[in-house]
Amino acid sequence: MIKLVGLDIDGTIISQDGKISSQVKDIVRQVKKAGVHVALLSGRNYNGMKYYIDELGLKGISASSNGAEIVAIEDEEIILQEVIPYKLSKEVVDASIRLNLGVINFSNLRVYTEGLDKLPHEYTKILNQEFDYIDDIFENIKIFPSVKLMMVGVQQDLKDLQKLIEEKYNEALNADFSTEYLLEVYSKKADKGIAFNYIREKLGLLKEESMCIGDSENDIPMFRSAGLSVAMGNAINEVKECATDITDDVKNYGAAKAMKKYILD
């Protein structure tokens, strides 16, 4: 019996309009009423998740920045945090700038950038975040250690950066695509799978009592940590191959259908 469900946000419970459908909200309400714990695990920072946490009436623990920050919802306190060492973050930012990528720094529940106005709107329209605008990204990552660096730009340039990180920093850093225009870099000591295990163990549940739903590369570690994993219909093939099951896409309320199938039915 499923007693915990972990949900990604973007591409899973919301599409590009940034809204949770009434169908998903209704199923989450029924799941909670059935005594099942619901946790959001996202690449967003906590403040970018908070609207959806409140809208779904969730309590307990959430995981932001791909699990690099685990936050207690009631008092918005960071329980656990994994930062990228400054030397590494500096080298990654430097390589990103050489590739003409926009750089965003996630640190202590806030999001910093020099600005993304030089990038096409199609690359940045999915960034539903509140930014603190800064003058110098190198100074910023020194003062505010990164829990995650997000790079924005042309997919091939992002793939070049991903390859560089895998070749040079594979033991220390993860580098995952969240969309075709966004690459997320964060500590190897943190991911959604580690965060999901933390939440499950805090609840005293077994792996087989848990399920998760997601659509992106950064959801794969969460898939491996859950007893049952469901990929969205809009997920890329690499994600689908790691899942137990595949549901409908986000526009057809795939997350709601998966929770109904495995929890309510």
N, C-alpha and C positions, 0 to 999 in steps of 0.2 A: 504494500500500500504506500502510495506517495504521500509524504508528509512535508516536503520542501520542494518548491519550484524556484529556480533561478532564471530571471528574465534579463536579456539584453534589452536596450532601449531602441536605438536607431536601427531601422530596417527590420525590427522584430515587433515591438508594440507601437511604434510610430513610423509613418512613412515620411515623405518629404514635406508634407504640410505641417509636421511637428505636433500633430494631435493624436491622442489615444482615442480610438473609435469607441462608440458606445457598446459595441459587441465585446471588445476586449475588457472594458471596464466592468461590464456585467458579469463576465465569466470570472474575473479576478475577485469580484465581490462574493460570488458563489463559492469559489475555492477557499477563500478566507473563512467564510461561514462554515465550511466543512472541516475547519480546524487545520488547514494546510498553511504553512508559513510561505510567504511570498517575499523574495528578495530581488532587488535590482542590482545588476552588475554591469557597469558601463565603462566605455572609454572616456566618457565625459568627466569633468570634475564634479565634485559634489553639488556645487551651486547650480550647475547645469542639469543636474538630476532632480533637484529638490522639488521643482514644479510637478514632476510626474510622481514622485514619492507622495507628495501631499494629495494629488488628484486621486491616487489609488488608495489613500488612507493607510499607507504602510508604516509599520513600526519595527523596532529591532535594529538590524545592521544592514548597511548597504556597502557596496564596493565601487569606488570611483577610480578613474585613471587606470583602467585595466587591472584593478586590484592592488595598485601601488599605494592607495589610501583606503583603509577600511574605517568606516565612520558609524558611530552610534547615532541613530536618527533623532532620538528624543532631545539630546543636548548638543547635537552636531559636533561631537568631540571626535577627533582622530584617535582611533584605537591603535592602529598599526600603520606604519608608513615606511616605504622603501625609496630612498633617493638614489639618483645616479651620481656617482662621484664627479666632482667638478672637472677634473682632468678629462674624463670621458665625455661629459656633456659639452665641454668646450670644443673638443675635437670633432664631435658629431655636428655641432652647430657650424663650425668652420667649413666642414665638408658640404653641408647643406647649402650654405651661402655660395660656395663655389659652383654648385649645381643650379643656382638661381631659384632655390626653393624658399617659400615663406616659412618662418620658424615661429612656433608657439610654445611657450613654457608653462607647464602646469606645476604649481607649487603651493602647498598649504591651502588647498581648496580654492585657489585663485588661478586666473589664466592671463598670461602676459604676452604681448607681441608688439613689435615696432610698427605693425600695420601690414595689411594684405591688399592694399589698393592697387598694387602693380599686377596682381594676378587676375585672370578672367573671372567674372562673376560665377560662372558655372562651377569653378573650383571651390568657391567660398560660401555659396548659398546654403550649403548643408551645415555650416558652422553655427549652430544654434547655441551660442555661448555669449556671456558677457565678458568683455576684454578690459584689462588694464593696459592702456597704451603707454609705451616706454620709448626712450631715446636710444638705448644701447642694450641689445640682447645679451652681449657678453658680460656686461656689468650686472645685468638682471639675474642671470643664472648663477653668478658668483654670490650675490646677496640672498637670492631666493633659490635654494637648491631644487633641482628638477625631480619631480616624481615621474614626469613623463614629458617628452618632447614630441610635438606633433609637427610634421612637415607637410606643406601644402604645395602642389604643383603638378607638372606634367608627369604622367604615369611612368614613362621611361626613365625620367630623371630620378623618380622615387625608387624605381627598381634598381637603378645604379647605386643609389645610397644604401638600399637594403642589402645588395650584394656586398658592398664595402663593409658594412657592419657585420654581416655573417662571416666574412673572411677574416676581419681584423679583431672584432670584439665579441665573437660568438659565445665565449664563456661568461661574459658579463652582461650582455644586452639582448633583449628581444627587439625585433623590428617587424611589425605586422601591419598589413593594410586593413583599414576599417572601411574605406571606400576606395574607388580607383584613383582618387586625387589626394588621399590622406594616408600617410605612413606614420605609425606611432612607435616611438622608441622608449623603452623603459627597462628597469632592472630585471635581470634574470631571476632575482630572488622574489619577484612579484609577477603574478598573472591572475587571470580570472579563475583558473583552476585552484590555485593556492588559496585565493580568497573564498571560493565556494566551499572548499574543505573546512576552512576556519569557521564559516557560518554554520555549516552542518554539524561540526563537532561541538560548537557552542550550544546547539540545540539538542545534543545528545542523540543524534540520528545516525543510522547506518547508511552506507553508500546506496544500497538498493532501495532505500526509502526516499531517494531524491531524484529529481529530473531537472533539466535545463533546456532552454530554447534560445537559439541565436542564429546569426546569419553571416558573421565575418570571421576572418582569420584569428582575431583576438578572442573568439569564443571557443576555439578548438581545445585549449587547456581545460576550460569549464566542461566541455563534452566528456573529456577523459576522467574528470573527477566525479561525475554524476552517474547514478545507476542507469538512468535513461536519458539519452540526449536526442533532441529534435532540431533539425535544421529547417530554416524557413525555405519556402519555395523559391524565394529570390536570392538565396545564398549562392555563392560560387561553388563549382563542382568540388574543389578541394575541401570545402567545409562540409558539403553533403556526404562526402566519402567517409568522414569521421563520425557521422551521426548514426544513432540507432534507427531513426525514422526521419522521414521528410514530410513536412506539412505543407499547407497552401502558402501562397506568398502574403506579404504584409497587407497588400490592398484588399485581399480576400479574407483578412482576419485569421491568418494561419496560426498565430499564437493562441488565440481563443479556441480554435478547433482542436489544437493539440492538448490543451488543458482539459477541455471537455472529454476528449477521447480517453485520456490516461488517468484523469482524476475523478471527474464527475460521473462518467459512464462506468 
